[in-house]
Amino acid sequence: MSEPDAARPPDRMTRQELRAGLSLASIFALRMLGLFLILPVFAVDARRLPGGDDLTLVGVALGAYGLTQAFLQLPYGMASDRYGRKRVIVLGLLVFALGSFLAAAAPDIWWTIVGRALQGAGAVSAAVTAMAADLTREQHRTKVMALIGSSIGLMFALSLVAAPALNDVIGLHGLFVLTGLLSLAAIWLVLRVVPEPPPPEPHAQEPVGLAEVFFDGQLLRLNWGILTLHFIQMAMFVVVPAALVASGGIPVASHWKVYLPVVVASFVLMLPPIFWAERRGRMKPVFVAAVLVLVLAQGGFLYGSGSFRALVANLVVFFVVFNILEASLPSLVSRIAPAQAKGTALGIYNTTQSLGLFLGGAAGGWLAQHHGAAGVFGVGIALALLWLAVAVTMKAPPLLALREYAIQPQVDLDWLREQLAGLPGVREAVVEPERRMAYLKVNLEGWDERRVRRLIGGEA
């Protein structure tokens, strides 16, 4: 998601920035595709495994990787700060591949759970997003974060189409093997395609502590949102595959005939609201409306899952809002977080996302076991309503603009960086010594350009 017209950057992305964004999004996509491929088929095919007739254990297997990710996102991100992004990402992808191959060889549901947990131990999301921040300038970072976020929704949609057909050919064990191979392909991308990140530049502002970022009210709202979205997503797919079989008489191998038109329709329908929000600077109304429609979609599943047509219609609605929210949330986090704490904020965001995946799978399985599909969708409605209340109270993202200024020869650059960073309305300030240029991200509603021009001209 790009910024509104008023905030459009004065220059385009460089070839290296574009390469970094596309390659990192591809790494994210390959990994997430592997994770999502089992969703449409696992709840049905797991019954062939010893212990797989227990829906609670099936739900735990679906969400186990989210639990280990939730614990390890921040450690991986911190390790990437100390030991280098690429080294940590490659290590995480190797762990993920090992978990995939273990799950492929699992003789029962318990070993499948172990394999899924080991998959989650390759928790590289925070390190990948931090690397994206390293390789892009401030004025283009939001676009790259949105590109990475959108890749999650795209891979989830692709998995819904491809998984039933692949499962018919290679089976559940083969899907896990394919997942491991996709992870190895992502390692190749890291080593061969992703540019080397530059050494980190010091920030003029004081560091922001973990607690300050964690308890920031606006970021908490977004973190609750991603937890809720992925809880609902995982819980739904404990019961949706069986509902398609029961309501439409469609075998799992033919579910792609439902998912393909649903996916295509959802991606076409998501574009107009995204573009309108960007052009008009109306992200909050679109965001809140998407959460409201998520509530309605869960209600539609609750009361219409027995009808095949109603089930398909609700799948379209769900994926439209899922794609809008999945693309919007990381972009909003990157815009709201303090400049010197973006990595920390994104690490917390990815942790809550992973926690939502685990809780959704585990709770969805338990609810389906004891309360049926109605229990799954009833809890989904309650959580989405709570998110709606939280989203309504969030502040609208500021209208940001990017400005660049040539710095006069007599101006001390260290002094200027400190002065610019402390000005009201200046969100981020980068001073490039070689070109003697200042790049500012400013809130158009609260900054004084005359003051900036005096500073870069050497006036007190």
FENVENPE-V154584 format. One record per backbone hydrogen bond with DSSP energy under -0.5 kcal/mol. CO is the residue of the C=O (numbers start at 0). NH is the residue of the N-H. If there is no record, write none. Layout:
BEGIN
co:CO nh:NH
co:CO nh:NH
END
This chain:
BEGIN
co:3 nh:6
co:4 nh:7
co:13 nh:17
co:14 nh:18
co:15 nh:19
co:16 nh:20
co:17 nh:21
co:18 nh:22
co:19 nh:23
co:20 nh:24
co:21 nh:25
co:22 nh:26
co:23 nh:27
co:24 nh:28
co:25 nh:29
co:26 nh:30
co:27 nh:31
co:28 nh:32
co:29 nh:33
co:30 nh:34
co:31 nh:35
co:32 nh:36
co:34 nh:37
co:35 nh:38
co:35 nh:39
co:37 nh:40
co:37 nh:41
co:38 nh:42
co:40 nh:43
co:40 nh:44
co:41 nh:45
co:43 nh:46
co:44 nh:47
co:45 nh:48
co:48 nh:51
co:49 nh:108
co:50 nh:53
co:52 nh:54
co:53 nh:57
co:54 nh:58
co:55 nh:59
co:56 nh:60
co:57 nh:61
co:58 nh:62
co:59 nh:63
co:62 nh:65
co:62 nh:66
co:63 nh:66
co:63 nh:67
co:64 nh:68
co:65 nh:69
co:66 nh:70
co:67 nh:71
co:68 nh:72
co:71 nh:75
co:72 nh:76
co:73 nh:77
co:74 nh:78
co:75 nh:79
co:76 nh:80
co:77 nh:81
co:78 nh:82
co:79 nh:83
co:83 nh:87
co:84 nh:88
co:85 nh:89
co:86 nh:90
co:87 nh:91
co:88 nh:92
co:89 nh:93
co:90 nh:94
co:91 nh:95
co:92 nh:96
co:93 nh:97
co:94 nh:98
co:95 nh:99
co:96 nh:100
co:97 nh:101
co:98 nh:102
co:99 nh:103
co:100 nh:104
co:102 nh:105
co:106 nh:49
co:107 nh:111
co:108 nh:112
co:109 nh:113
co:110 nh:114
co:111 nh:115
co:112 nh:116
co:113 nh:117
co:114 nh:118
co:115 nh:119
co:116 nh:120
co:118 nh:121
co:120 nh:122
co:121 nh:123
co:123 nh:127
co:124 nh:128
co:125 nh:129
co:126 nh:130
co:127 nh:131
co:128 nh:132
co:129 nh:133
co:130 nh:134
co:131 nh:135
co:132 nh:135
co:136 nh:139
co:136 nh:140
co:137 nh:140
co:137 nh:141
co:139 nh:143
co:140 nh:144
co:141 nh:145
co:142 nh:146
co:143 nh:147
co:144 nh:148
co:145 nh:149
co:146 nh:150
co:147 nh:151
co:148 nh:151
co:148 nh:152
co:149 nh:153
co:150 nh:154
co:151 nh:155
co:152 nh:156
co:153 nh:157
co:154 nh:158
co:155 nh:159
co:156 nh:160
co:157 nh:161
co:158 nh:162
co:160 nh:164
co:161 nh:165
co:162 nh:166
co:163 nh:167
co:164 nh:168
co:165 nh:168
co:165 nh:169
co:165 nh:170
co:166 nh:170
co:169 nh:173
co:170 nh:174
co:171 nh:175
co:172 nh:176
co:173 nh:177
co:174 nh:178
co:175 nh:179
co:176 nh:180
co:177 nh:181
co:178 nh:182
co:179 nh:183
co:180 nh:184
co:181 nh:185
co:182 nh:186
co:183 nh:187
co:184 nh:188
co:185 nh:189
co:186 nh:190
co:187 nh:191
co:188 nh:192
co:188 nh:193
co:208 nh:212
co:209 nh:213
co:210 nh:214
co:212 nh:215
co:215 nh:219
co:216 nh:220
co:217 nh:221
co:218 nh:222
co:219 nh:223
co:220 nh:224
co:221 nh:225
co:222 nh:226
co:223 nh:227
co:224 nh:228
co:225 nh:229
co:226 nh:230
co:227 nh:231
co:228 nh:232
co:229 nh:233
co:230 nh:234
co:231 nh:235
co:232 nh:236
co:234 nh:237
co:234 nh:238
co:235 nh:238
co:235 nh:239
co:238 nh:242
co:239 nh:243
co:240 nh:244
co:241 nh:245
co:242 nh:246
co:243 nh:247
co:243 nh:249
co:244 nh:248
co:248 nh:250
co:250 nh:253
co:251 nh:254
co:253 nh:256
co:254 nh:257
co:254 nh:258
co:255 nh:259
co:257 nh:261
co:258 nh:262
co:259 nh:263
co:260 nh:264
co:261 nh:265
co:262 nh:266
co:263 nh:267
co:264 nh:268
co:265 nh:269
co:266 nh:270
co:267 nh:270
co:267 nh:271
co:268 nh:272
co:269 nh:273
co:270 nh:274
co:271 nh:275
co:272 nh:276
co:273 nh:277
co:274 nh:278
co:275 nh:279
co:276 nh:280
co:276 nh:281
co:277 nh:4
co:281 nh:285
co:282 nh:286
co:283 nh:287
co:284 nh:288
co:285 nh:289
co:286 nh:290
co:287 nh:291
co:288 nh:292
co:289 nh:293
co:290 nh:294
co:291 nh:295
co:292 nh:296
co:293 nh:297
co:294 nh:298
co:295 nh:299
co:296 nh:300
co:297 nh:301
co:298 nh:302
co:299 nh:303
co:300 nh:304
co:303 nh:306
co:306 nh:310
co:307 nh:311
co:308 nh:312
co:309 nh:313
co:310 nh:314
co:311 nh:315
co:312 nh:316
co:313 nh:317
co:314 nh:318
co:315 nh:319
co:316 nh:320
co:317 nh:321
co:318 nh:322
co:319 nh:323
co:320 nh:324
co:321 nh:325
co:322 nh:326
co:323 nh:327
co:324 nh:328
co:325 nh:329
co:326 nh:330
co:327 nh:331
co:328 nh:332
co:329 nh:333
co:330 nh:334
co:331 nh:335
co:332 nh:336
co:337 nh:340
co:338 nh:341
co:340 nh:344
co:341 nh:345
co:342 nh:346
co:343 nh:347
co:344 nh:348
co:345 nh:349
co:346 nh:350
co:347 nh:351
co:348 nh:352
co:349 nh:353
co:350 nh:354
co:351 nh:355
co:352 nh:356
co:353 nh:357
co:354 nh:358
co:355 nh:359
co:356 nh:360
co:357 nh:361
co:358 nh:362
co:359 nh:363
co:360 nh:364
co:361 nh:365
co:362 nh:366
co:363 nh:367
co:364 nh:368
co:365 nh:369
co:366 nh:370
co:366 nh:371
co:367 nh:371
co:370 nh:374
co:371 nh:374
co:371 nh:375
co:372 nh:376
co:373 nh:377
co:374 nh:378
co:375 nh:379
co:376 nh:380
co:377 nh:381
co:378 nh:382
co:379 nh:383
co:380 nh:384
co:381 nh:385
co:382 nh:386
co:383 nh:387
co:384 nh:388
co:385 nh:389
co:386 nh:390
co:387 nh:391
co:388 nh:392
co:390 nh:393
co:397 nh:399
co:398 nh:443
co:400 nh:441
co:402 nh:439
co:404 nh:437
co:407 nh:410
co:411 nh:415
co:412 nh:416
co:413 nh:417
co:414 nh:418
co:415 nh:419
co:416 nh:420
co:417 nh:421
co:419 nh:422
co:422 nh:425
co:423 nh:447
co:424 nh:426
co:424 nh:442
co:427 nh:440
co:429 nh:431
co:429 nh:438
co:430 nh:432
co:431 nh:435
co:431 nh:436
co:435 nh:406
co:436 nh:431
co:437 nh:404
co:437 nh:439
co:438 nh:429
co:439 nh:402
co:439 nh:441
co:440 nh:426
co:440 nh:427
co:441 nh:400
co:441 nh:443
co:442 nh:445
co:446 nh:448
co:447 nh:451
co:448 nh:452
co:449 nh:453
co:450 nh:454
co:451 nh:455
co:452 nh:456
co:453 nh:458
co:454 nh:457
co:455 nh:407
END
